Amino acid sequence: MFDAKKLLDQFLGSQMPGASGSIGQKGTDLMGLAKGNPLATGAIAAVLLGTKTGRSIGGSALKLGGLAVIAGLGYQAYKNYKSGQPVEPTQSLPELLPPPKDSPFSTEPAAVSNDFALSLVRAMIAAAKADGHIDEQERSRIMDKVHLSGLGSEAEAFIEAELAKPIDLDALVASAKTEEQKVEIYTASRLTIEPDTRTERGYLDMLAGRLGLPDALVDHIEATVASAKISL
């Protein structure tokens, strides 16, 4: 079985050349690299979503692995929700850090199974398909580009199968065993798309409802992810 955590890195573009070693470089420079050549940066979500990538995640997030980005944003939103903080208007997010090791959002190897990491990838693919724009011809185009990214045959076969089958919301919801995992499933989905159509907004609302996330918590996740997507 392939490493789902590495695949998450590819989806979120956190394996960008120079991202970890060029901390002083502006986030806009990194985003320009991602938008100009998503396959070179490993941003598979850019291939899935075309121009609607929402890949303007701040430069600090790019220092982390994909799993740490999802967990870090989920942790921040959940912490703000639990502390009763008001939902702040969208603004640039401070430097994103991984969750504490003793947190239920921990990204330590023993705390996150490969199966749940796969669920996060499935959540992102399902969100990408939510507006119905990925038909058979589009799937073929996507897989041609995914093949060029060098993910390996197992990961390619997984992505192709997920793209071809209908969204299984029941299985996706069932894969989240804790409230924190539910937050991460929604966070991964919201990271993938900008809900600027009724279909996409409806999908996210349905997902939140099926996960049983309180409206106030969803509002915090929305605000936190939106802040992370602001270009520096």
N, C-alpha and C positions, 0 to 999 in steps of 0.2 A: 504493500500500500504506500502511495506517495505521501509526502509530508504536507498535510493540509495547512499547517501554520506558514510554511514557505509559500504556498499558493496564495494565502491571504496577503503576504508581502507583495506578490506580483499583482494582485488585484488593486491594491491601494497605491502602488507605485513607490513603495518605501525602499525599494532596492535601486533607486536612482544612482547612477554613477556619480560619485563625488558628494552625495548628500550627507553621508556620515563624516566625511573628512573635510567638508567645506562649510563649517558652521557659520562663518562670517558672511557667506554669500547671501545675497538677498533672496527672499522667497520667490519674488517675481522672476528672477533668473532661472530658478529651478522649475517653476511652473512653465516657463517658456520652453524649456527642454522637454518637459512632459508632453505639452501640447504639440510641439513640433515633431516629436518622434516617440509616441507612446510605447512602441514595442521595445525600443532601446532602453527605456526607463523601467519597463516591467509593469506599466499601468494597464493591466488587462481590462479593467473596467472601462477605459477609454475606447478599447476596441468594441466592447459590448454596446456602449451607449453612443458612439459617434461623437457628435459635438456636445451632447448633453451629459458631459461627464461630471460636472461639479468638482473637477479636480483641482480647485483652487484652495486646497487645504494648506494652512500656514506652514512656513518652512520648519518650525519647531516640530511639527507632527511627522515630518519626513525623516527625522532622526530615529524614529521608532519603527519597530516592525509593525506589520498590518494588524496583528492581534493586539498589540499594545495600544495602537491608535483607537481601535474600537473599544477596548476595555477602559482606556484612559478617559475617553469622552463619556462613556457610560457611567464610570465612577464619578466624574465631576458633576454630571447632571443629577445622579442619584443622591450625591452628598448635598447638593444645593436643595433638592426637593425635601430630603429628610430634615434638613436644618430649618426649613420653613422660609428660605430666602425667596423674595419675589423674582419672577421671571424677568430678566433684564432685556431691554431692547438689544437687537443684534449689534454686536460690536466685536472688534478683533479679540480673539481668545488669547489670554496669556500663554506663556510657554506650556505646552502639553507634556505632562510627565506620566510615566506608567503608574498604575495603582499601587498602593503599598502592598508589601508581600503578605501581610496578615489580613488583607481585605478579601471578601468573596469575589472581587473582580481581579484577583491576582492572576498574572500571566506566567507564574512559575510553572515549569514543565509538569510537575505533579498535580497542579491544580486545574489544568486544562487538557482534556482528552483530545485525541485526534478526531474522534467522532463529533465533538462539539465544534471544533474548528471547521470541520466539514459542513456542519449546520450553518455556520456563519457564511461560508462560501455559497451554500445553497440559498441563504437569505438574500445575498447580493444578486445572484443570478435571477431569482424569482422577482426581485424588485426591478431588475433590468427588463424583464419580460412583461411587466405589469401593464404597460400601455399598448401591448399587442403588436409592436412594430417589428418583432423578430419572427419573420416567416421562414419558410424552408430555404428560399434563396439567400436571405440575410444570414441564416445559420451557416450556410456553406461559405459565405464571405468571411464571417467571423472565424470559423475554424481554419480557413486558409491563413489568416493572420495569426491566430493562436499557435498554429504549427510553427510559424517562423520565430516565435518567441522562445522556443526550445524548452518547454515545460516538461517534456517527457510523454511517452505514450499513455501511461496510466492517467495522468492528470488531464491530458487532452481528451481521452475517452470519457472521463468523468464529466468534463465541461460539455462535451457534445451530447451526452445522455441527458444532462440537466436542461440543456437548451431545447431538446426535442420533446421532452415529456411535459404534460400539463403541470401547473403549479400545484403542489400538494401542501396546502396550508395546514391541514391536520397534522401531517408528519412534522412540519416545521415547528408548529406550536408545541407538539409533544416532545420535541428534542430539548426544549428549555425546561430544566427540572427545578430551577430556583428563580426567585424574582430577579436576581442579578443577571442570570442568563437570559431571561426575557427582555431585560433592558438592552443587553448586548445584541440580541436578534433584531430588535427594533432599530438600534443605533446603526448596525451594519446596513440595514435596509435603507434607512434615511440618508446614510452617507452615499449610497449608490445613486440616488436620483434626487432631482429637484422636483417637488410635487407641483409643477406649474400647469398640469392638466387635471381635469376632474377624475380621470381614470387613475392617475398616479396618487392623487390625494385620497381618492376612495380606497385604493389598495392599502395605503399606510393606515388610514383610519380603521379599516377592517382588521388589519394585522394587530394594531394596538388593542382593539376590542377583544379579539380572540385570545391575545396574550393576557388579557385582564389587567392592563396597565391603567392606573388612574389618570384622568385627564391632566391633572396638574403635573404628574411625572412626565407624561408625554410632552407637555409644553416645555419643560426643562430640557428634555432631550432635543427637541426641535431647536430651541434657542442655542444650546451648546454646539450642536452640529453646524448650525447656520453660522455661528461665530467662527468655527474652525475653517469654514469654507471661504471666508473673506480673504481675498488676496492681500498679501503684505505689500 
